[in-house]
């Protein structure tokens, strides 16, 4: 695992994560950001990209011209083959719509499939851009909070969702699977019930599945579209998280229903990937299985280390090792400190930047989200610094 243990110096590379201190201070993430800061707040890996992707992009560079690009058949075939062999999901070429990013796709869906004032259901704690896309476009957030069970596992509140879905003003449900920030992977039975509720109430479901390839060993992920015939379903996919190429802005939206697809394309407007994004996607989906397998094994090892460390050094923190994603959702309420005191100890004293739980919903101010796709030495240093401030 030497590839993933290597610490790459990303400072002075225009990295939001490592060079964006003034930006993240200005938007209230942290008060402190300096050359000693460990930034683990953003879903952005610190691992070198797989060699086949680098080689494919090098061929684009060697061509010396980076003009407007058409999407070749191989691009679509690579997506189709990946989801067919990994998840037994058969996607037709015409169902694939390129998008320059998942957040862009969510905003496009909100504008395309709802009107001003309409309700859009989200399941907090939820990825902050879900709420932002709703509010900034003049729609109404409808909260269908996930519920923690006795095993510290989030569950759907189906009873509440049934009622909310029946309201004709509520047009969309934004689902996140694997769930961000908890890392929960929902079962086939849970997903089928979600689809059934949507179908009974003509509710359009947007399923954000961009972390679907990043799962723990012995876990199983099922794309919602692979287990239901309900076609008022929009699936968001991407190579960005899986292969650490978020800066290439390469996402794909899968829409089976032709009417919905045409409306989405009209609202999104003309979009085309860069030649680098095209080359990267084809290489990623066709040649990077081995790299991904090694990455998942490394992340499993990191989570095992974190599990041991927290249980021994910070037993007051409540958490659950995620089934998918590379994020950890930690509850600090056991320390009986105010959220601001917890924040101050982590961000200002330990000098580690995470994400405050209140960003995922005001009810979660005792939580912190940390992203762990970094060399284990950096992760270990971050946790040692944090533990020092709480012990």
C-alpha positions as CSV (number, residue, x, y, z in Angstrom):
1,X,0.0,0.0,0.0
2,X,3.0,2.3,-0.5
3,X,1.1,4.3,-3.1
4,X,-1.5,5.4,-0.6
5,X,1.0,5.9,2.3
6,X,3.0,8.5,0.2
7,X,2.4,12.0,1.4
8,X,2.0,14.3,-1.6
9,X,2.7,18.0,-0.9
10,X,-0.5,19.7,-2.3
11,X,0.3,23.1,-1.0
12,X,0.7,25.8,-3.7
13,X,-1.2,23.7,-6.2
14,X,-4.4,25.9,-6.0
15,X,-6.0,23.2,-3.9
16,X,-9.2,24.2,-2.1
17,X,-8.3,21.8,0.6
18,X,-4.7,22.9,1.2
19,X,-4.5,26.4,-0.2
20,X,-8.1,27.7,0.4
21,X,-7.6,29.0,3.9
22,X,-8.8,32.5,3.2
23,X,-11.8,31.2,1.4
24,X,-12.9,28.7,4.1
25,X,-12.3,31.3,6.8
26,X,-14.5,33.8,5.0
27,X,-17.4,31.3,4.8
28,X,-17.1,30.4,8.5
29,X,-15.6,26.9,8.4
30,X,-12.8,27.9,10.7
31,X,-11.0,30.8,12.4
32,X,-7.5,29.3,12.0
33,X,-5.8,28.1,8.8
34,X,-2.0,28.2,8.5
35,X,0.9,26.0,7.3
36,X,0.4,23.7,10.3
37,X,-3.3,23.1,9.6
38,X,-4.5,19.6,8.8
39,X,-7.5,20.1,6.5
40,X,-9.8,17.0,6.5
41,X,-13.1,18.8,5.8
42,X,-13.6,18.2,2.1
43,X,-14.3,15.0,0.2
44,X,-11.1,15.2,-1.8
45,X,-8.5,12.4,-1.7
46,X,-4.8,13.1,-1.0
47,X,-3.8,10.0,-3.0
48,X,-2.2,10.0,-6.4
49,X,-4.5,9.2,-9.2
50,X,-4.4,5.8,-10.9
51,X,-1.6,5.5,-13.5
52,X,-4.0,4.6,-16.4
53,X,-5.8,7.9,-15.9
54,X,-2.6,9.8,-15.8
55,X,-1.4,8.0,-19.0
56,X,-4.7,8.7,-20.8
57,X,-4.5,12.4,-19.9
58,X,-0.9,12.5,-21.0
59,X,-2.0,11.4,-24.5
60,X,-4.4,14.4,-24.5
61,X,-1.5,16.7,-23.6
62,X,0.7,15.2,-26.2
63,X,-2.0,16.2,-28.8
64,X,-1.2,19.8,-27.8
65,X,-4.7,21.1,-28.6
66,X,-7.6,21.2,-26.1
67,X,-10.6,22.3,-28.1
68,X,-14.3,21.6,-27.9
69,X,-15.0,17.9,-27.7
70,X,-17.7,15.5,-28.7
71,X,-18.5,12.5,-26.5
72,X,-17.4,9.3,-28.3
73,X,-19.3,6.0,-28.1
74,X,-16.5,4.6,-25.9
75,X,-17.4,7.1,-23.2
76,X,-20.9,5.8,-23.0
77,X,-19.8,2.1,-23.4
78,X,-17.4,2.5,-20.4
79,X,-20.3,3.7,-18.2
80,X,-22.6,1.0,-19.4
81,X,-20.0,-1.8,-18.9
82,X,-19.0,-0.5,-15.4
83,X,-22.5,-0.5,-14.0
84,X,-23.4,-3.8,-15.8
85,X,-20.5,-5.8,-14.4
86,X,-20.4,-4.1,-11.0
87,X,-24.1,-3.8,-10.2
88,X,-26.0,-5.7,-12.8
89,X,-27.6,-2.5,-13.9
90,X,-28.3,-2.2,-17.7
91,X,-28.2,1.4,-18.9
92,X,-29.1,2.5,-22.4
93,X,-26.8,4.9,-24.1
94,X,-29.5,7.6,-24.6
95,X,-30.3,7.6,-20.8
96,X,-26.8,9.0,-20.0
97,X,-26.6,12.8,-19.8
98,X,-23.2,14.4,-19.1
99,X,-23.2,17.0,-16.3
100,X,-20.2,19.2,-15.1
101,X,-20.8,18.2,-11.5
102,X,-23.2,16.6,-9.0
103,X,-24.2,19.9,-7.4
104,X,-24.8,21.3,-10.8
105,X,-27.0,18.3,-11.6
106,X,-29.0,18.7,-8.3
107,X,-29.7,22.3,-9.1
108,X,-30.8,21.4,-12.6
109,X,-33.2,18.8,-11.2
110,X,-34.7,21.3,-8.8
111,X,-35.3,23.9,-11.5
112,X,-36.5,21.3,-14.1
113,X,-38.9,19.3,-12.0
114,X,-40.4,21.8,-9.5
115,X,-41.8,25.3,-9.4
116,X,-41.2,28.3,-7.1
117,X,-42.6,27.4,-3.6
118,X,-42.8,23.7,-4.2
119,X,-41.7,21.3,-1.5
120,X,-38.6,19.1,-1.9
121,X,-38.0,16.4,0.6
122,X,-34.5,15.8,2.0
123,X,-33.4,13.4,4.7
124,X,-31.2,15.2,7.2
125,X,-28.5,15.0,8.3
126,X,-27.8,15.7,4.6
127,X,-25.1,17.0,2.3
128,X,-25.4,20.8,2.6
129,X,-25.7,21.6,-1.1
130,X,-29.1,19.7,-1.1
131,X,-30.6,22.4,1.1
132,X,-28.8,25.2,-0.7
133,X,-30.1,24.1,-4.1
134,X,-33.6,24.1,-2.7
135,X,-33.5,27.5,-0.9
136,X,-31.4,29.3,-3.5
137,X,-34.0,28.3,-6.2
138,X,-37.0,29.5,-4.2
139,X,-38.3,26.1,-3.2
140,X,-39.3,24.8,0.2
141,X,-37.3,22.3,2.3
142,X,-39.4,19.4,3.6
143,X,-37.5,17.6,6.3
144,X,-37.9,13.8,6.5
145,X,-35.2,13.3,9.2
146,X,-33.4,10.0,9.4
147,X,-33.8,8.4,12.9
148,X,-31.0,6.9,15.0
149,X,-31.9,3.4,16.3
150,X,-30.5,1.7,19.4
151,X,-27.4,0.6,17.4
152,X,-26.5,4.1,16.4
153,X,-27.6,3.4,12.9
154,X,-29.7,5.8,10.8
155,X,-33.1,4.5,9.6
156,X,-35.7,5.9,7.3
157,X,-38.9,7.5,8.9
158,X,-41.2,5.8,6.4
159,X,-44.4,6.8,8.2
160,X,-43.6,10.5,8.0
161,X,-42.4,10.1,4.4
162,X,-45.7,8.5,3.4
163,X,-47.6,11.6,4.7
164,X,-45.2,14.1,3.1
165,X,-45.2,12.3,-0.3
166,X,-49.0,12.6,-0.4
167,X,-48.9,16.4,-0.4
168,X,-49.2,17.4,-4.1
169,X,-47.0,20.5,-3.4
170,X,-44.0,18.2,-2.6
171,X,-42.6,17.3,-6.0
172,X,-39.1,15.8,-5.4
173,X,-37.2,13.5,-3.0
174,X,-33.5,13.8,-2.9
175,X,-32.0,10.5,-1.7
176,X,-28.4,10.0,-0.8
177,X,-27.1,6.4,-1.0
178,X,-24.5,5.7,0.3
179,X,-25.6,8.3,2.8
180,X,-23.5,11.4,3.3
181,X,-22.5,12.0,6.2
182,X,-23.3,8.8,8.0
183,X,-22.0,6.3,5.4
184,X,-25.1,4.2,5.7
185,X,-25.8,1.9,2.7
186,X,-29.6,1.3,2.4
187,X,-30.8,-2.2,1.8
188,X,-32.8,-3.5,-1.2
189,X,-35.9,-3.7,0.9
190,X,-35.6,-0.1,2.1
191,X,-34.9,1.2,-1.4
192,X,-37.8,-0.7,-2.9
193,X,-40.1,0.9,-0.3
194,X,-38.8,4.3,-1.1
195,X,-39.5,3.6,-4.8
196,X,-43.0,2.4,-4.0
197,X,-43.8,5.5,-2.0
198,X,-42.5,7.6,-4.9
199,X,-44.6,5.7,-7.5
200,X,-47.8,5.8,-5.5
201,X,-47.5,9.6,-5.2
202,X,-45.9,10.5,-8.5
203,X,-42.9,11.8,-6.6
204,X,-39.7,12.2,-8.6
205,X,-36.7,10.7,-6.9
206,X,-33.2,12.0,-7.3
207,X,-30.8,9.4,-6.1
208,X,-27.3,10.7,-5.4
209,X,-25.1,7.6,-5.7
210,X,-21.7,9.2,-6.3
211,X,-20.1,7.3,-3.3
212,X,-21.5,3.9,-4.5
213,X,-18.1,2.5,-5.5
214,X,-16.5,3.3,-2.1
215,X,-17.8,0.7,0.2
216,X,-16.3,-1.5,3.0
217,X,-15.4,-5.1,2.5
218,X,-18.4,-7.4,2.8
219,X,-20.8,-4.5,2.1
220,X,-23.1,-4.4,-0.9
221,X,-24.4,-1.4,-2.7
222,X,-27.4,-1.5,-5.0
223,X,-28.2,1.4,-7.4
224,X,-31.9,2.3,-6.9
225,X,-32.6,2.0,-10.6
226,X,-31.3,-1.5,-10.7
227,X,-34.0,-2.8,-8.3
228,X,-37.1,-0.9,-9.4
229,X,-39.1,-0.3,-12.6
230,X,-40.2,3.1,-11.4
231,X,-39.0,5.4,-14.1
232,X,-39.5,8.8,-12.4
233,X,-36.1,8.3,-11.1
234,X,-32.9,10.3,-11.7
235,X,-29.6,8.8,-10.8
236,X,-26.5,10.9,-10.2
237,X,-23.2,9.1,-10.8
238,X,-19.6,10.3,-11.1
239,X,-16.0,9.3,-11.3
240,X,-15.1,12.3,-9.2
241,X,-15.1,10.7,-5.7
242,X,-14.2,7.1,-6.7
243,X,-11.1,8.0,-8.7
244,X,-10.1,11.4,-7.1
245,X,-10.7,13.5,-10.2
246,X,-13.2,16.1,-8.9
247,X,-11.3,18.9,-10.5
248,X,-12.2,17.5,-14.0
249,X,-15.9,18.1,-13.4
250,X,-17.1,14.8,-14.9
251,X,-20.5,13.5,-13.7
252,X,-23.3,11.7,-15.4
253,X,-27.0,11.8,-14.8
254,X,-29.0,8.7,-15.7
255,X,-32.6,9.4,-16.7
256,X,-34.7,6.5,-18.1
257,X,-37.9,8.5,-18.7
258,X,-37.6,10.3,-22.0
259,X,-39.8,13.2,-21.1
260,X,-37.9,13.9,-17.9
261,X,-34.6,13.5,-19.8
262,X,-35.6,16.1,-22.4
263,X,-36.7,18.5,-19.7
264,X,-33.5,18.0,-17.8
265,X,-31.4,18.6,-20.9
266,X,-33.3,21.7,-21.8
267,X,-32.9,23.3,-18.4
268,X,-29.2,22.3,-18.1
269,X,-28.4,23.7,-21.5
270,X,-25.5,22.6,-23.7
271,X,-22.7,21.0,-21.7
272,X,-19.8,19.0,-22.9
273,X,-16.8,17.5,-21.1
274,X,-13.3,18.5,-21.6
275,X,-11.0,16.2,-23.5
276,X,-9.3,15.4,-20.2
277,X,-12.6,14.4,-18.6
278,X,-13.4,12.1,-21.5
279,X,-10.0,10.4,-21.4
280,X,-10.1,10.1,-17.6
281,X,-13.6,8.5,-17.5
282,X,-12.8,5.9,-20.1
283,X,-9.5,5.0,-18.4
284,X,-11.1,4.9,-15.0
285,X,-14.0,2.6,-15.8
286,X,-12.0,0.3,-18.2
287,X,-8.5,0.0,-16.5
288,X,-8.7,1.0,-12.8
289,X,-10.4,-1.9,-11.1
290,X,-7.2,-3.0,-9.4
291,X,-6.4,0.5,-8.2
292,X,-9.9,0.9,-6.7
293,X,-9.6,-2.5,-5.0
294,X,-6.4,-1.4,-3.3
295,X,-7.9,1.9,-2.4
296,X,-10.9,0.3,-0.7
297,X,-8.5,-2.1,1.2
298,X,-6.5,0.9,2.4
299,X,-9.6,2.8,3.5
300,X,-10.7,-0.2,5.4
301,X,-7.4,-0.3,7.2
302,X,-7.7,3.4,8.1
303,X,-11.2,2.9,9.5
304,X,-9.9,0.0,11.6
305,X,-7.2,2.2,13.0
306,X,-9.6,5.0,13.7
307,X,-12.0,2.6,15.4
308,X,-9.3,1.3,17.7
309,X,-8.1,4.8,18.5
310,X,-11.4,6.3,19.3
311,X,-12.5,3.4,21.5
312,X,-9.3,3.6,23.5
313,X,-8.5,7.4,23.5
314,X,-11.9,9.1,23.0
315,X,-14.6,6.7,24.2
316,X,-17.0,9.5,24.8
317,X,-17.3,10.0,21.0
318,X,-20.2,8.2,19.5
319,X,-19.8,7.0,15.9
320,X,-20.3,4.0,13.6
321,X,-17.8,2.9,11.0
322,X,-19.5,3.7,7.7
323,X,-20.6,1.0,5.3
324,X,-19.7,3.3,2.4
325,X,-18.0,6.6,1.7
326,X,-14.8,7.7,3.3
327,X,-16.3,10.0,5.8
328,X,-16.9,9.5,9.6
329,X,-19.8,11.1,11.4
330,X,-18.9,11.7,15.1
331,X,-21.1,12.8,18.0
332,X,-19.2,14.7,20.7
333,X,-22.2,15.3,23.0
334,X,-20.7,12.8,25.5
335,X,-18.2,15.4,26.5
336,X,-20.9,17.7,27.8
337,X,-19.3,20.7,26.1
338,X,-21.0,23.3,24.0
339,X,-20.7,22.9,20.3
340,X,-18.5,26.0,20.2
341,X,-16.2,24.6,22.8
342,X,-15.9,21.4,20.8
343,X,-15.2,23.4,17.7
344,X,-12.6,25.5,19.4
345,X,-10.7,22.5,20.7
346,X,-10.6,20.9,17.2
347,X,-10.2,23.8,14.8
348,X,-8.3,26.3,16.8
349,X,-6.3,24.4,19.3
350,X,-5.6,21.1,17.5
351,X,-5.5,23.0,14.2
352,X,-7.5,20.3,12.4
353,X,-10.3,21.5,10.1
354,X,-13.4,19.3,9.9
355,X,-17.0,20.2,9.1
356,X,-19.4,21.3,11.9
357,X,-22.4,19.1,12.1
358,X,-24.8,22.1,12.0
359,X,-24.0,22.4,8.3
360,X,-25.9,19.1,7.8
361,X,-28.9,20.4,9.8
362,X,-29.3,22.6,12.8
363,X,-30.2,19.6,15.0
364,X,-26.7,18.1,14.5
365,X,-24.6,20.8,16.2
366,X,-22.9,18.2,18.5
367,X,-21.6,16.3,15.5
368,X,-18.4,16.6,13.4
369,X,-17.7,15.2,9.9
370,X,-14.2,14.1,9.0
371,X,-13.0,13.0,5.6
372,X,-10.4,10.2,5.8
373,X,-9.0,9.6,2.2
374,X,-5.5,10.7,3.1
375,X,-2.2,8.9,3.9
376,X,-2.7,7.1,7.3
377,X,0.1,9.1,8.9
378,X,-1.9,12.4,8.3
379,X,-5.1,10.8,9.7
380,X,-3.3,9.5,12.7
381,X,-1.7,12.9,13.4
382,X,-5.1,14.6,13.2
383,X,-6.7,12.2,15.7
384,X,-3.7,12.4,18.1
385,X,-4.0,16.2,18.0
386,X,-7.7,16.1,18.6
387,X,-7.5,13.6,21.4
388,X,-4.9,15.7,23.2
389,X,-7.4,18.5,23.5
390,X,-10.1,16.3,25.0
391,X,-8.0,14.3,27.5
